[in-house]
Amino acid sequence: MKKHALLIGINEYSDFKHLTGAAQDATKVAETLQKLYGFDGNELTLLTCRRQGDYRPSRNTIREHIRRIEKDCELLLIGFWGHGKVLISPNGDHDLYLCALDTYKSDLEESGIPLSFLKNHLKSVRIADTCIILDCCQKIAGTRGDESTLTQEAYDQIDQFYTRDVTAVPKSTDDVRRNPTRAIWNSCSLAQEALEWKYRSEHEHGIFTVHLLEAMQRSNRLADWVTYVSDKVPKTVMNQWGQPQTPFIKTEGGNDIQFPTTGTLSLSPATQRKNAGKTRPKQKEHTKESGEKDLCASGGKMAVAPEVIPRMKRGQQALEDSDWSKASEYFNWVLDNIDAEHAPAFTGLLCAELEVQKEELLGDYKTLFSEFNNFKKAVRFAGAEYKKTLEGYDHQVKKRIQQERREAQKAASQRARDERAQRETGTLAGYYRQNVEKMKTASTAEDWRQLEGAFRTIRPYRDTVELEGECGRKARTIAEKMERERARKAGTEMVLTIKRVKYPFRWCPPGTFDMGSPASEEGRHAGETQHRVTLSRGFWMLKTPVTQGMWEGVMVNNPSNWKGTKLPVEQVSWEDCQGFIQKLNGHGVAPDGYRFSLPTEAQWEYACRSGTPTPFYFGSVWNWDKANCDGKHPYGTNTNGKYHRKTVDVGLYPANAWGLYDMHGNVWEWCEDWYGNYPSGAVTDPVGSSSGLGYVLRGGSWENRAQECRSASRSNFHPSLRGNSVGLRLSLVRAE
């Protein structure tokens, strides 16, 4: 039989989006035609972007190869994998344009390959059977890409276009004349896209081509190919993308196209009967209950190896999400749709996945066994052949894990022996100096415990016995202090006397709170994102803002605008505050293990809230009676209050639950942090931004509206600037 195949696959385009598998699809179909259907090198032409010269799929090259189709060919197969576009011209003419690698969107009519050109050429050649396969989109460009303007009549005309004028001369075989068969088969219908796998990297070939290759393996008749692919492609695309794609075919002629075979096909019983000249039985009707079953009357389960991998991936994801019902659904589908030939691949995929997880878990044997048992649960219904394979692999994994565990223990013992020998043969002095150096930076009980253990291993070298005892005592002392801090009641008072001035402090215990404000809080700003904060160490907070009496006792001068010993000091910059704190720490009056500091922003809000989630520590309503602010702009009420227009003595208004006064209003209070955006998640012991334009101010002042004095309200000021509404409050924090 005189036959010819022209296959075109285009991945790379000058003016269209590149494709990932068109050339591979065309190449694989060409290999199948050679292997199973006897197409030799002279009967098969393959054009892809990787080939050069006459086999590179430019517009002129494709046209030239179409012109070379020989006359009197008994069987012609043309396949195209690439971009396609239906163009409607202003005068009403329409055509499907196949896009070559040098086709341009702006000049589609001149640079594309119209299907009409192919059909016009076929008029002039004598071909008994013709099959044109187009795996390309059929999106309608219209006059300028507007397909909504098309009428139903226009759609009908385009529908008729695909088969009109596809003429062929009747061919005589054994003196019996028959009508030629002509077919144009597209992977999608009019106005649809030819969709690919959602995760293309997991599949070697496209959806349409995968099912076409399966059909070519099962039968040598075009009718069987069409029946099989038309059943599979819509289901696969719907499963992948949730939208329709329906393969579309138009045929003329009274016979099926049968391809001569040279290889071995997995012919279905129906195909075998047809090849024997028997009547084809009635096709099984597809029902909802039939699910993914084959409609080609194969008489048994269908081998759908290309579908196994994506289904398995989804099943594995369901296992990770502990969605057992979904995992069972996916694995059941795989088991229902593979035959004995593909069963080892299914089990092997599980084993390969476990191997990958084993490498990723890096010795986390407990998790590995858990994952493996999950797989066994998911496939417990797989049958004896799977169970046997899985049990064998189970034994193999356990054996390997035990071996690696023994090797790890052996290596650890050897390292310990090496380290001991190293210390005993000349490096004791270096090890000793290293740990003595660590004593200078040790701060936590855990640090001192580690040093205690280190000195214990090398005693009685030099004074290691004494150092071991010292480290142990410091570890116990710090642990006891931490325990006392945890047991100390919130709000416990401690008074220090500095320069004959009393500084009353209140204890703020370790704890966790929600910093910032909820989205529903009235008057909130964008920088108040609510997030969870944990303070692992307790601290002392000065009971009131620093008064002018406290400031004068240390700094001598008084920069305040309004004078009074009990009035809060104001007109102080952040830099002034650091000088004040430096002098306080120089007096050596801070409790052992503590130092004076400005509070961090997190410490300030934690102390202010004292366990309350409301806008103020006294609730959600405020005009003037609970703190010193601009009473003409109240919060949570329409009743105006007084406006003092200046600072007032500290401690006049009610304290919060931990005994702290004037946390709202009177004067803004400097914090230790640079101003910056809050983190989006939970944090422990935050210290704010590493740099910025200004330092944080908290609490509001006498001149601010009530909403600016909320617990979550934030502001900032340049560290060198001063104002008559800006003061400070001291904290005592652990000295690192």
Summary of the structure (lengths in Angstrom):
residues: 736
radius of gyration: 41.4
end to end distance: 92.1
largest distance: 129.0
contacts: 2279
relative contact order: 0.06
helix: 40%
strand: 17%
